[in-house]
Amino acid sequence: MKRFRLLTLIVTLALVMSLILTGCGQPASKDEPAKTAAVEKTAAPEKTADEAAAEEPAIDTSKEVKLYGYLLGAAPAGFNDVMAELNAKLKADVNATMEISYIGWSDMQAKYPLILAAGEDVDWIFTAPWSFYAQQAGKGAFMELTEEIFEKYLPRQYEQLKGTSAFTEAQVDGKVYMVPTNSPDKKVPAFVYREDLRVKYGVPEINKFSDIEPYLKAIKENEKGMVPMNLESNYDLGTPFGALVVESIDQTKDPLFTTGGGSGLVYKPFDGDGKLYYTTGDSELAPYYVTAAKTMKTWYDANYINKDAFANKVRSKDSFVQGKSGVGFGNSTDLQSIIAQAEGLGYDVGVVPTVGGASGKYMADPYINNGWAISASSKNWERTLMAMDLICQEESYEHLVYYGVEGVNYVIKDGKIDLPDGITAENNTYPPDAAGFWFTNKNLHLPLATWSDSYIKLYDRIPSLLGEDKLAAFNANTDSIKTEAANCNQVLIQYNNPICLGAVKDVEAAYKQLDEKLKAAGVETIRVELQKQIDEYLASKK
């Protein structure tokens, strides 16, 4: 009986306290509504990412975990030393270590999807529109990243990205599946050549890519052991062809572009109307593609291009430094170290941007041009996000993965990234930008002391060379055209890549065959669906 009375008293007190607390939240009058928690939160002063993270309940990191990531390209020689330092830092900060593997440029088409399909030993992977982002997100290969996830596990990155167009750009069917960079590269495609050899052999000046033929001829005739253009099987394969095309008709972009593939359709990013054009058949653009392809065939037949291009895995820019290629292709960012190495070897290097012939510009990078995604099969996604937030946004981490080990690969002198005593651009085992961490916060970077006069001249020009892609934030929904998109991509790999290289007997016959294959694969179905989506997207922006 005493227990019952005690229980009754407890319940009564609880009820009274509940009424009192509820009364505290009632409005003083009908004309004075109570403030909600959400309003109070909005009215509170904003907190920094670090303050917000400090107030969050501690995330349990008591169990040590190993994280697995994938980058593109190839590991620099000093990569293991960098990873040893990185893992020591991660172990101390989030009780995790990381293993990073590389997908070579020539292996991208085959290996990238297979890694995600297998789903084993992959927590995160580099991604971008040109490396299968929309395609893999549509297949469910990536984990959805909500705003709550960003706030809790990526507070530094979220602080940098909120208020930008990054999350809009990253949406696939209304959801975000990647972590975009907060510092899009200010870069343009470019090529390097041996200015000293141009002068030596009396070749006319090279101001644009179409000027290069006399130089290629001089290299072929005079520099034994050097291929005028020693191209690699993936990145390089269509690059000289593309440079010729944009020089004649301005910039174009395939809405389903991936490195080495796409749809066979393009739009003109600076026009703003989003009209899709065929690159074959009776399209008004087709003659420009045919002309560029005929030039490539002339060069290929003249042995200005290596015959083993489809098997070659060494980028032309690396062959250039090795004295095996007269030309190196890349962009104004990844050519920094190449120019420094080449000039350290005594080469006089010329560098020329490849921009649109009509506009004189190149498309400015969107936020999603470099990023990374969490694999849908990740067993430790929370810890992965925490680790990557440090790698991307905490200065000591960012400098480590981008520049290497301080004192070994770089030092800071007079506010610039310099090389330690005894280290040169040629023997540095971890050159800047070489490891593939292109998504980190580059606002943390300092200028390089190794920048040559020719590179500084190009660097200073870059802002004036960039134009806005009106469809930069457009992401195609391929749900209804998955089969056609996959088929057209394979057609381009099989039939278009040899055309771009110049390795066909008859260019016009090859283009006729490509046109037939694309139509059989469903390119018209893709065009109708994507044009509808593009038109709806542009209408929503008015």
Secondary structure as GFF3:
##gff-version 3
##sequence-region A 1 542
A	DSSP	alpha_helix	2	24	.	.	.	ID=ss1
A	DSSP	alpha_helix	37	43	.	.	.	ID=ss2
A	DSSP	alpha_helix	49	55	.	.	.	ID=ss3
A	DSSP	beta_strand	65	72	.	.	.	ID=ss4
A	DSSP	alpha_helix	79	94	.	.	.	ID=ss5
A	DSSP	beta_strand	96	103	.	.	.	ID=ss6
A	DSSP	three_ten_helix	105	107	.	.	.	ID=ss7
A	DSSP	alpha_helix	108	118	.	.	.	ID=ss8
A	DSSP	beta_strand	124	127	.	.	.	ID=ss9
A	DSSP	three_ten_helix	129	131	.	.	.	ID=ss10
A	DSSP	alpha_helix	133	138	.	.	.	ID=ss11
A	DSSP	alpha_helix	147	153	.	.	.	ID=ss12
A	DSSP	alpha_helix	155	161	.	.	.	ID=ss13
A	DSSP	alpha_helix	166	169	.	.	.	ID=ss14
A	DSSP	beta_strand	171	172	.	.	.	ID=ss15
A	DSSP	beta_strand	175	176	.	.	.	ID=ss16
A	DSSP	beta_strand	179	180	.	.	.	ID=ss17
A	DSSP	beta_strand	189	194	.	.	.	ID=ss18
A	DSSP	alpha_helix	195	200	.	.	.	ID=ss19
A	DSSP	three_ten_helix	209	211	.	.	.	ID=ss20
A	DSSP	alpha_helix	213	222	.	.	.	ID=ss21
A	DSSP	alpha_helix	239	249	.	.	.	ID=ss22
A	DSSP	beta_strand	265	266	.	.	.	ID=ss23
A	DSSP	beta_strand	277	278	.	.	.	ID=ss24
A	DSSP	alpha_helix	286	301	.	.	.	ID=ss25
A	DSSP	alpha_helix	316	321	.	.	.	ID=ss26
A	DSSP	beta_strand	327	331	.	.	.	ID=ss27
A	DSSP	alpha_helix	336	344	.	.	.	ID=ss28
A	DSSP	beta_strand	349	353	.	.	.	ID=ss29
A	DSSP	beta_strand	362	363	.	.	.	ID=ss30
A	DSSP	three_ten_helix	367	369	.	.	.	ID=ss31
A	DSSP	beta_strand	371	374	.	.	.	ID=ss32
A	DSSP	alpha_helix	381	393	.	.	.	ID=ss33
A	DSSP	alpha_helix	395	403	.	.	.	ID=ss34
A	DSSP	beta_strand	411	413	.	.	.	ID=ss35
A	DSSP	beta_strand	416	418	.	.	.	ID=ss36
A	DSSP	three_ten_helix	442	444	.	.	.	ID=ss37
A	DSSP	alpha_helix	453	465	.	.	.	ID=ss38
A	DSSP	beta_strand	466	467	.	.	.	ID=ss39
A	DSSP	three_ten_helix	479	481	.	.	.	ID=ss40
A	DSSP	alpha_helix	482	491	.	.	.	ID=ss41
A	DSSP	pi_helix	492	496	.	.	.	ID=ss42
A	DSSP	alpha_helix	497	501	.	.	.	ID=ss43
A	DSSP	alpha_helix	507	521	.	.	.	ID=ss44
A	DSSP	alpha_helix	523	540	.	.	.	ID=ss45
###
